[in-house]
Amino acid sequence: MCGIAGAINYAPNPEVINEVMGHRGPDERHSYQYKNLYFHHLRLSILDNMGGKQPMHLNENYTIIFNGEIYNHQELRTKYDLECTSSSDTETLIRLYEKVGMAFLNDLDGMFVFAILDKQNNNIFFARDRAGKKPLYYYKKDQTFIFASELNAVRAFINPSLNEKNIISYLHTGVFYKTATPYENVFEFPAGSYGTINLSTLHFKIEKWWSINDFYAQKSNDDFSTALNKVDGFLTNAVKRRIDSSDLEVGTFLSGGIDSGLVTAIASKFNNDLKTFTVSFPGSFDEAPLAKLVADKYQTKHTEIKIDFDNLLNDVEGILSNYGEPFCDSSA
C-alpha cells in the first residue's frame, strides 16, 4: 500500500505525515506545492520502480498522487491508444484523465484512491474505488481543506474535537454510519464516488459513479451452468490480472476457508512457484491444519506464522490504533 495526503490553505509538516503514515510507504516520500495546494506521497513500490515516482506530473497541467493498483491498466492503454513513457499504472491514470476526464472510472479494475491537480480548471479531482478498499478521509472547515489516507494523519494535523453524537451512534450500532467519523468536520470520502474541489473557493462536490444497488436490481435469466461458468471466468480473470500486474512476487493469504482456498487453487495455475501464508494460534479457531491441506494439494511454498496471546494485554492498544478508528469486530 501507499499513502497520500494533501491540503488547501494549510501547510502540513511532512515529518508528521511520515511519522504517522510511514508504514504505508517505506520506499519513497515526496512532496509538491502549487500555490495554496500541498501534495505528499508515501510509496510502496509495486510497479515500475523508476518510472512510477509520485507526485507524477503531465504536461505542466496535471499532477497525481495515487494509492492502489489498477490491474487492467495495460489493457486500457490499448483501448484508449495512450502513449506512455513508463509501465506505471499511475501514468495510465493521469493520461486517461487528460484524454477523457472522469469517464474512464467505469473501465478501471482495481483498488484505488487518487487525487489529480487540474491546473486548467483550478481544482482537484478525487476518486475512490467501488468497494472503498483504499481509504480516504478529509477535513473541511471555513477555508481549510485537508485529506489523507488515514484518520490518524488528519488528527495529527489539526487535533479536531470529538463528535459525541457520532461516537454514541457507534457505541449503539458498532459502526460509523456512511461518511461519519469520531471527529467534528472530518469525513470519510464515500466508496464508488468522485469529487472536485476548487482551489480558490473550496467549493466541494461529491457524486457517486458506481453503486452495487444497480446490480442487485438487474434480473438474470442464466441457468445454473451458465452462471457457474460466468463466476469461474470472473474469478479466474481477477486472480490472473493480480498476478500479471505486479513486478514483485504475489502470494496468497491462506486460511482454511473456501474463499482463500479457491483463490489459491486458481493462482497456482498461473504461478508454479506460489507462496502461501497462514496465521496459526492456539484454540478451536486455528485454521492452520486446513490451510496446510490446501497448500499441500497445490504444492505451494507455505509459511505458517505462529502467534499467541501471552502479550495481548500489552499489545491491544497498538493493535486497535492500527485500524485508525474504533473497530467493533472481534476479528481484530
N, C-alpha and C positions, 0 to 999 in steps of 0.2 A: 504494500500500500504506500501511497504518497500522502502528503498533506498540503493543503492550500490555505492561505489566509490573505486578507486584504482589508482596506479601509478607505473611506472617503472622508476628508476633512479631519483626519486623525492619523498620527504617525506612531504606529505600534513599534515597540522595541524588538528588533529581530532576535536579540538574545533571549527575550522572554518566549517568543514563538519557538525557537529551537529547544529551549529547556522544556517547555510544556509538551510539544509535539515532536520532539527529536526522534522518538522511536518510530515515527511514521516515515522518516526519510533519512536514513543513515549515509546515503551515497553523495548527495549534493544538496546545497542550500543556497538559494539565490533570491535577490530582491530586485524590484523595479519600481521606479517612481515616475509618474506623469502628472504634472500639475498638482491637483489635490487628491490624486489617487495613489495608493500604495499596494503593491502586489508582493507576496512572498510565497516561495515554493520549496517544499522539502521532498527530495526524490529518493524513492527506492527503484533502482534501475532494473526494468524487466525487458524492455525493447530498446534496441539501438543505443548503446551506452554513450556514444559520442554525439550522435545526431539528435538525441531526444532531450537535450538540455532545456530547462524551463526557468523563468518565463521564456516562451518562444514568440518570436516576432515575425510578422509577414508584411512586406511592402510598406513599412512605416505606418500602416493603417490599423493593424490588428496585433494584439498581444494576448496570449492564452496562458492560463495556469490550469492544470488538469490533474485529477486524481482518478485512477481507474485503469481499465483496459478495454479496448474495442477489438473484439475477436474477429470481426469480418472487415477490418479496415482495408486490407489489401483488395478485397472484392469491391469495396466502394470506390477505391482509386480507379479501378477499371470501369465501373458503372458510370462515374462522373468524369472520366477522362482527365484525371488530376495529374499534373506534372510535379512530382515531389523530388526533393533532393536528399531525403533520408528514408529510413524504413520505420520511422516512428509513427505510432498511431496519433500522437499529439499533432504532428504536421498534417495528417489526414483530416483531423477535426477542424483545424483552423482554415485549411484550404476549402473544405466543404462549406464552412460558414461564409467565406469570401464569395463562393460561387453561387450558393442557393439560399443563404440565410438559414433560418431555423427549420426549413423544410426537410432537412436531412435527418432530423431526430428519429423519425419512424423507421429509417433504414438501419439504425445502429443496433448491433447485437453486442451487448457488453454491460459492464458496470461502470458508472461514471458520475462525476461531478466536475463541471468546469466553469470557468469564468473567462469571458473574452472581452477585452477592452476594444471597443469600436470607436476609433477617434473620429471617423467621419460623422457618426451620429451622436458623438459625445456621451456614450453610455457604456454600461457593462451588460453583457448578455450572460445569464446563468442558465444552466440546465442540469437536471438530475435524472438518473436512470429510472426505469419503470417501477421497480420494486423498492427503490430507495436504499439499495445496498451500500452505496457510498454516501457518507453523511455530510451535511452542511447545516450550519447554524448561523444566524445573523442577529445583530443588534441594530435597532433603528430608533433614534430619538432626536428630535429637533434637527440639527444639521450634521449629525454624526451617523455614519453607517459603518459597521464592522462585520466581517464574516470570517468563518474558519471551519475547518473540518471537525473540530472538537469543541464541545461546550466548555471544556476546561480552559481552552485558549481564549475564548470570548470573555470568560470570567476573569482570567488573569489580566486582561487589558483594562477592564473598566470596573470590576468588582460590583456588579449590579445587585440591587436589593432583591430579596426573595419575594416571589409571588405566592402569598399564603393561600390564595384561592386555588391555584394550580396544584399546590402541594397537598391540600386537603382532598382535592379530587383524586390525586394519585393514590393517597392512602386508602381511599374508599374503593377505587377500581383496580389499582395495581398498574395503571398505565397513565402516561401523559397523553391527553386527547389531541389527536391530529397534530397541530403545529406547536402546542403548548410546551413550555419548559419550566423548570423551577424558578426562573428569574423574570423580573419585570423587563419588558421591552426586548426580550430575547425570544426568538422563534426558531423552529426547525423548518428549513426550506422543504416544502412538500415533495414527495416522490412523484415521478411522472409529470413533472412541471418544468416550465421555463419562466424566466423573468427578465425584466430590464430595469435598470435604474439610471437616471440621468445624473451626470456628474455635477451639473450646476444646480438643478432644482431639487435633487434627491427624490424626484417622483419615482415611485417603485410600483411595478405592476407584475403580478404573478398569474400565469394561466396554466391550465392542465393541457398537456399534449398527449397523454395516454391514460386510460382508465380500464382496469380489469372488468368493470361492470359491463363494458361494451361486449366483452367476450362471453360473459355469462348469459347475456341476452340473446346471443346467436343460437339458432336451432341447428342441430346436426341430424342428418339422415344416414350417417355412416352405420354400417353393421359392425359387429364386434371385431371381425377380422380386419376390416378396413381401418377401424380406429386403432387397433393394436399395431398395425404396420405404420400408421402415422406417428404414434407415440415412439415407436422404436426408431423411426427415421429422425424425429426431432432430437431424441436423446443422443443418438449416435453423432449427429451433426454438431450438437452442442459440445460434447466431450472432445471430438476431433478438433474443433475450432480452438478450444482452450489449449490443447496440446501444441497445435501448429503455430499459434500466435505468440508463443514465448521464446525468447532467446536463451532462457535458463531452463533448468530441469523442472519438470512438472510431476508432482506426486499426488497421491490421494490420501485423505484422512479417512481411515477405515475403522468403523465401529462394527458391531455385529448385526446392524440393521440391513434391511433390503435395499434402501436407497444408496448407501455408500458402497455396498457390495455390487450393485448394478453399475454404478459409475466405474468402479474398479474393473469389472468384467469388460466393459466397453473400452476403457482406456488401455487395457492390456492388448487389445487388437492393434493399436497404433503405436505402442511403445513396448518393445521387448525387454526393456531394462527398467520397468516401472518400479518406483519406490512407494511403499505404503507405510503409514504411521498410525499407531493407535495408543491411547492412554489407558493404562491399567491401574486400577486401585482396588483395595480390598473391599469385599462386601458383595451383596447379592446383585448389584448393578454392574459388576465388572463384565464388560463385553469382550475382553481380550481373547478368551478362548475361541469365541465365534469368529472374531476378526482373523485369528490365525488360520482357521479353516479356509476362509476366503483367500487369504494370502498364499497359502499352500496350493490351493486349487489353480490359481493363476500365476504361480511361481514368481511372485514379486519379491523385491528386496525389502523385507519387512523389518520395521523397528518398533519395539514396544517400549513406551515411556512409562515407567512406574512412578506413581506418586502415592503419598499417604496424607493423613490429616493430622499428624502429630503437631505441626506448627500452625494449624488453621487459626487459632486464636490470635497469633501474631501477624498472620498474613491477610486476614479477612478484610481489613480496611484497604489495603493495597489492591486486593482482588476487585473489590467493589468500585474503587475510584477509577480503575482502568476502563470501566464502562462509560465514564464521563457524565453520567446522570443516574439517579436512582433506578434500580433494576430489580424487578419483583418476581423473577423466575428462579426457581430453585436449581435450575441447571447451572447457575453461576457457581 
